[in-house]
Amino acid sequence: LLSTAIAASQKAGEIILGNAGGAEVLKSKANSRDLLTLIDPLCEKTIRETVLATFPNHDFLGEEDTPPGKEASALAIDAKLSNNPSNYLWIVDPIDGTSNFVHGMPLCMPSIAVAYKGEVVVGVIHDPHRQETFTAVRGRGAYMNNERITVGQQRSIGDAIVAMGSPPAEESMKVSLAALPILMPKVRTIRMIGSAALMLAWVANGRLTAYWEYDLSSWDVAAGSILIEEAGGKITDLEDGRWGLRTRKICGSNGGRVHEEILEALREAGVV
């Protein structure tokens, strides 16, 4: 499973590198901030073909297979989890950070996870711009380029570098921005990078202390979730409940006191 996921992600990464900043936008999906290029489905097709060549009976859920909008993505994961004879489901975002990709910013990459009976057991996020491949297998730790990684050691929110998303839906964006005046004075700094996969991977290797966002889909978070857990961190929904493939509002962090303090700040802001 892991070697196939790595191979698929690296093939897609080569396509991303060859087209970043030069891909034509085909259309907007759910809204004008949710973009689709010709390269997104090409990367997904490449990943799918690589996976199914080795595991022809496994099921596959890709972002580009799914109609736009949060309702459609929720229905898609429900359908796959409720009817999957093989018990294996590959969950794929072919280009996480498409807006970054369109504008030539080196913050876009494929994200691939494998779930078995609804639990993520393998995660791979390949950053082609920095040639960093983040991998995790359930119970075996998290790695970057085959070197073991762990979450950061910050023990209080005041030392934390926190990332947050910029969700495309207007309602979710307003809620997210409402947290800034409360959260910013409490943390060292806040970053918006524009790729859920990269922010999760960077929490796993300690570059970021935490990351939270509204309105994510399973393909945004699945690979990054296992990276954080296997690196010793914590990922939950914004109510501090267990993260699952149906969870849409997440907080991933190095765990412990920092995680609780971030959730407290979000509650204070009325986000939770």
Secondary structure, 3 states (H helix, E strand, C coil): CHHHHHHHHHHHHHHHHHHCCCCCEEEECCCCCCEEECHHHHHHHHHHHHHHHHCCCCEEEEHHHCCCCHHHHHHHHHHHHHCCCCCEEEEEEEEECHHHHHCCCCCCEEEEEEEECCEEEEEEEEECCCCEEEEEECCCCEEECCEECCCCCCCCHHHCEEEECCCCCHHHHHHHHHHHHHHHHHCCEEECCCCHHHHHHHHHCCCCCEEEECCCCHHHHHHHHHHHHHCCCEEEECCCCECCCCCCCEEEECCHHHHHHHHHHHHHCCCC
